[in-house]
């Protein structure tokens, strides 16, 4: 710990003492010791241990007993689960061989005791070994170097004659052949070989064919296959170590000379070719294992402290590069020598096997040696708590809502870019106690919480970090706060439990589907819960644990939800006699769940931890935390450990921060928060490995870097680009630098420099689910590239991921990628024009709120009836269809990304209407009044016709609602009055036809014809001066009308027809104006009426005699004195 940190710790300890608070432990370099790893199934020494790109260690061959019997058995160690698994046997038993990781991710094994010139290649994906080309020279105890080209050098070793050899050969993986590549200047065994930054190989010490220990060194140039002398060691040595330091210098350490084990050490400078002495080691040793740590220091473990002794030592020590001095390190669990030491991705060192009187099966894990914590503060504009903080795809963090120091709800949203905070788009409504879930597309989904004076609500919102905007989403079914939400493997969001406005615990569970922006009610929790934890397990099921459930007893058993069946089941009981709530649940890299801290309902905080193992549904009590706490954070770190910070206890806010090691089952170093302890807060793992601690009422957030190693030339691996989204069938490709530095020490006796093997970690952003993914053998890796086969990730859970490369126990900044889903359906769909009979239809739409994690590339409009799909390239927002035939259409809109099309967004049915034609005809025209006529409207349309027709005469309805049958409608009528009428037929429309009116038809209706007859009851010879009766009979007329009687075309009298059509009249004006008889013409003229036409009788001729004629003429017929009336 540096002096400033020490002073700060002392100051804070004093404050705690004054306040009477429990003081957390000050920071220390390390409190954990070397821990035993799971043992191998076979004891072995002289074996190889190769770090694979999966992070596993493949152990192969070795000597298994004191009789130098060798084995072909191999095993693989998984540091995440601390477990060994059998792998395929070598094709040949061997020991003291070399095993080199090729750029394909496969392992080349060459030579070895009892193996002659044989070589073979192991495939980590299948565990199978296949023959490789044979060496040209039989050898064991050689050194192997992988060059930048991917080719492998085999240098020196012991030949078939039992003597050291000077031969060098090179293996070409592409051609699968070994070729002789020059010779050393001296035959050597038990030497070292180190690849330098300039591409040359430094070979030091060893023994020659006369068993002389060598002080000579030489430089081998792979480009020329020539080896030249370089500066000499300050003393002969063999069975020593050579470690390439981050400075580029090579540390030569210990070993033996002709009679003693050595403590001496020296540094080789490639720039000058000179060896210079440095401080001697603390312990003489030979056959130890040297490992360059991420800190830049060199760790030396085990070995034998004497020249001829057989008892290995347990001690370890480290070379401190800062002062070129040595310091003691942690003792091993057992003394061992001739053991491989493998630097794991998590910066721990795995020591396997070796010998201690007999070959060992045991393994040790040397813990990561980490420096003091480093805090960096960043001022927040509005300190607040009960908020959320979420990682965005660009690596920034968005902090949303919460309550300020006055307990007021805030709509404040701020964004942290890794250095500073800045304002972002405010919430539409202030809120706190909500949940925030990062979806597969990197948007942040908010649900529930409290708004408006603390009322729980159902609102949901979506934050788009790229656009810095909010979008409303469908509301939940149940208002809730202090609930839990997790992203399911399907990409949906599960929300469970919480509290209502009154503080009652809820059992309600619902699932949000971002594809269709809908909530579905799911099976309820068995009991209402608040203060519980919810964790998505590696299986995709969800672990709900703890919490308070008033009236339902103590909750000691977890509830496990299966999204596939929408069912809950109960797990085994945990050792929490009084239950637990407000704890932290952390999914560990091995799939188990760490439950830390919390408090039994109504009781003080606890320091207890428990581990839940889903595969066996079992619990294990863990070690107590160094400080009891509740409402704290527990963040899974890239290396698999858990950073536990803050929280509250009975004495107030907890300032202690500690790191939990799940493999060692211990809580490591504890150190103090650099400012006032925050109590409740939010922790977010940043892409660069720092942890952001925010979400408290303290004015500053803090970022914590728990390692401050200077990476030097060995790292970190810097990923510049990654495939931005993944789905089944897509390969993950990374590009950058430092993936596999060409600085690889020899694998001979023991690996003694960085392995330079890139190990890819994929960690879920939302829940920390972690997996290590091997390289694609077909593509391989290089210093600037790393590829994962498409099939390696098929079927993985959907959601946001961090891709991070570990090289030599150190990691670089992660980059965002995601297991994408199809996008959500288009939104805000509306008709934008067209319709009717135009044959054109237009629709507008908006991009979905959820892209699925892959950019939307196009939109499609499906018209079912046409069996057609129309598309437009994104960004687009409208479809316009033309030339549509009349008909009823059903349409659906889709968004499409690289994964596939979204669910269908129903546009609904729309119609393109027909403009029918209509023709009106009459059965008779003209027609006599009262005659029945049939008017027919004949329609024609490209689509079926239905509906009604109104027939109109002179604008008035004649027939209403005549049904259209077989494209025609009719109206039968006899009611038209005489005259000329304008007739039309009006089709009111129906089905897919619009209304239409016919052209006007002129219909003529004539009055009925009549006949008029004239008669008289008197003689047609008549004496003037006497009234003369006449009668008219009109036939065929309707009632009404009159008859005029004319005499010589002059009306003489008129009379109205009676009901029988009879009219009579007395003619009184018959006279003869001149002497003598006169003939007059009498007619009866019917005037007609509304429906009857006029008619005229035939003429009646009457001879009128004057009275003188009658008296004086004898030839005149007698005239009656009178006549009957008409």
Phi, psi and omega in degrees: 000134180285171187294324180294315180296321179297315180297319180296317179298316180297319180298314183291325176299321178295319178298316179299321181295317180298319183280352181075023182265157177292125185269123175290162180291144174289164181293140174229166183295320182186136177248348181274147176260182174295133184245144178289134172269168177303138182283156173288160178281342182232126173296144179197151169220164183067019179265177175245153176226113187245124176285126180265167179289348174279352184091350177281163180243123182260113179262133185221140172064205179112172176266132188252357179203181182285352180266013179061028174289135181257165183229155173258357185292146175229155176218157177237137181254131177253110184290338180293316182259358183052052183219150176255148172225147180292144175234173185297145179290147169300157177287342182215139175294141181197159174211164181054033177265184172243151175225120187236129176285121178277166181293345176280351184091354176274168186243126176264119174253131185223142173062208179111164178298131180071008184247355176059232182262006187291153175215154180209162183236127179259138178256110182299333181291325183251342184076011183260149178248138180232153183295143170245168177303146182281150172299158174279334184233128175296136181198153168217167185058026175279177174244138178243138180232127171269122181276169180300330180288348184095350176283161187235131175265140168245120191239122173064214183101190182253125184275187184294339179273004180080008181247152176303149179242155178258359188288148174232135173224160187235134180258132177254108183295330181291315182270349184052061178207151173257136175232143177296135188227050177091187183219154170291159176287335177225138172297138184216147166220160183058032179260182173236156176218130186228126177281125183265169182297332181277006177089352178272166183242126177269124177246128183230146167056211184097195178230152182260191184292343178262014182063019175282137173284139188254141173254000184280159175220152178217159179246123179257131180255108181299334182292327182249351184061029179246144177243131181235156179289148171229184185307153182270151171296158178283353176195150178293144177202152178218162179054038180257190177236153173226122185236122176282116182274167182294340177285348185095348175283159179246124179270119176257123190224136166057216187095205179225151167257208185289346184215346188223151166284147191249151168252349188294153178214152177211161182245135176256130179256110181298335181290327183250344183072022186247140172264134177230143183283152174229178181306139180288157176292165181285331187227132173292141178198150171234158176058026170279177177244130181251132182226127174282121181274161178301335179290346185099349177277162178251130179259127177246125183235146171061208184097188180236136190273357181230165182295312186248005182291166181237359184260115180286161182253155181266351187287158172221160179209165180228145175267118182272109185293333183298322181242009183049047181227170183249148177220147177293149178233184186293142177285152176283167178285338178207145176294140179206150173222168183055040180249139172287146175238125185240120176284118183276164178302329182275013176076005171274161183244123180266122176251121184240136171057225189095200184225143170212088188073321177215162178303145184256145171261346185287162177219148178241151171243113176276124188291159174296130175265111186243148184278179179301154176289150178236121179256142173229121181273156175215124184293138175253136183296319182229096175301137181200159180230179185058030178252188175234158176221130187225144177280134178257165184301332180276004178091354177278169181238134179253125179252126195236127169063209180109187177244143179269188184294341176268009180066022179270140175293142182237145172264011186293135174230127180230158186231132181253123184263012183104345179228312186228161174261145175218159183287145173234177182302128183290157174296148175299327180221134176304144180200161175210173177060028178265180171244153177227121183239127178278121181276174183298333180269008176087355176282158185251124183258117179261140179220134171064210185100190180249141174220166172047082175061029171089012179281131173296148184223170181256359188298150172224145182223159177233126179257128177255107183294327181293323180261354185049057184216159179248148176223130178292146177236170181303142182280150175293166176281332186234129175291136183202159176216163180052032178270185178235146179220137178224154176272120179282164180297339178283349185095357177274167182246125177262126178241132185216143172065209183101196184235151171270185183301322183280357180091012178278137178291149183245146173255355186293141179228137176215160185234130178260131177251108182292343180293324183237007178052053179222154175253141176237131177290128180252174179301135183289155170302147178301329177220152175297143183219143167219150181074019180269175173243156181219123187227128174280123181275168181299333179285349185095347175284168186239126178265120173249125185224148173067202181098166180259136178221081184307132178084359183241016176079179181282134181263097180255348182250137180287155171254133185240122182258133177251107182297333183293328183245356183054050180227155175249144172225159182260136177269183181287160187281137177267160182278067173232085186306326183253014182079179181206146177211164179054036177266183174244139177239124185235123175285119181273167185296334181273003178094352175279169183237125177268123172257120184233143174060211184094187180212135170300142182309125178080008183235167179294167178296153180242158175259004186292150171230151176223151177242129178252132181248103186298324185299323181253001184048054183226161181241153173223132175290133178259177178288152177292148170294164178283344177218130173295142183196156173219160182056039181258182175248150178220103190253124176289124181270162182304325181280359177102353177272171187238125177269119182250125188219152169061209184095185181230156175220183182301329182274357180122202182295141182265125181266346185286139174238135182221165181237126185260131179256105184293332181284316179278353181053043177223155171260120189277214186310140173244136177218172191260146170300139186285347180229195178302132183301139188274344187068231178293136182200184177233140178240136179228127175284121179277163183295332181275006177096348175287160177246123177272123178250112185215194176075030175237180179273006177283146185293335182245142164275165179231138168251135184245120169254120186266002170220142182229039181289143171277118189288329180062213185283355186261004179161186359279165174293127182254109177275119179273317180219152175218153173307119191289338179211149185233151170199173184306130178093001182250134180274138174272121179241131177246142176226145181171223182210158177077018181288325181210079182303142181276057182226073189246124178281166184289144170260098180233258180297306179212144177296132187225019173212176182303145179282337181056034178260121177284132177239121185266125175250132170248121182237129177295134179294322189277326185227002176079003178306125191239140171214153177250131191242123182288163180288153175286117182302330182289327182260324179071190179228164174213188179291344184237001183212154177206130183233141177247130181300145182302321184291340183294334183248000180301137178081003180291163178294147177279141178150172183285144184229151166254129173259126184220135178258132172258129174225123178057042175077007180232150179241152173262186179294142177279157172240156184274132164219179182206147168276102190279159173242177171295159182281171172288167181285150175304153184238172176052048181281133180209150173288136186241008180149171181083208183088193181062223181256014186287339186078009181237140177218136181233143178226140172249156180203166177241156178299147178294154177292337184241118182272349183086353180104346176242143183302141175288126185259331183198168174234152181227141175244117180260127174251110189298313186294334178270352186052043185228150176233127178252144185226157172219150182276132179292145001276131172216160187217012181205143169243134174235120181253134179235164177070024179284132174287153178303138179166173177259126186239146174245128186233148175225143177250143179227146165256149182227135168238191185296335181285323181155189182278153177287171166301155182288135171260111184292120173284333183099184178269143174221155185242139164255118190269152178267151173256094183287166171251152181220133179235133182253135176223160181239147180288338179205138181195115004283175183215148177281139180309140180087351178279135179286130174237156176245119175265132183237126173260115180258122182252155174220135182203151177285351179237160182305146183253140174205174179113201189231157176232134172258132176258134184232144176236121179053036177086354179254146182294126177262311174227131183248133171069040176286128183287142176274120178230126181054044175065022178214154173222153184224158177224121178256127184210152172228019189262001182288132177286156176302142179138188179257127185238143172264113183254140173223156173242127182245113177274120187283357181090158179175148183063235181257019181250139177275167178290149179206149180239142182284167169292158184284135175254127177274118181248125178259130177239118183263154176284160184286140179287145179233166173233141178236127176244148183241137179214164176218152179269358183252174177289156179277002171246125192217141182273131181302158177091350180255140175299141183242119183276137173227152178228144176238137176240118181258130180246144176087001183268158167277167181300147177105160180106171180223170181237131175256134178256126182245148174240120185048049175068008174250130183296132179255319176200168178220161182207149179274138179292140172273182184300335181269005179080022184251142175217142180226162183200147172262121178273122185248000187248024178281119180206166178245116184289342180236156179299144178102168181291151179221141178260127176248153179251122180249135177228154171247123183242118177276127185284345185083170175215197187300328185241352184244136182279153176295154174211162185226139179281165172290160184287141174248118180265127181235132178268123182257125180255137175280163188293329180294320179300320183295325184283315189266351182254129183273345182275355181282133179293149181297145179245132180299148180294339179198167180232155175295155180292164181289000000 
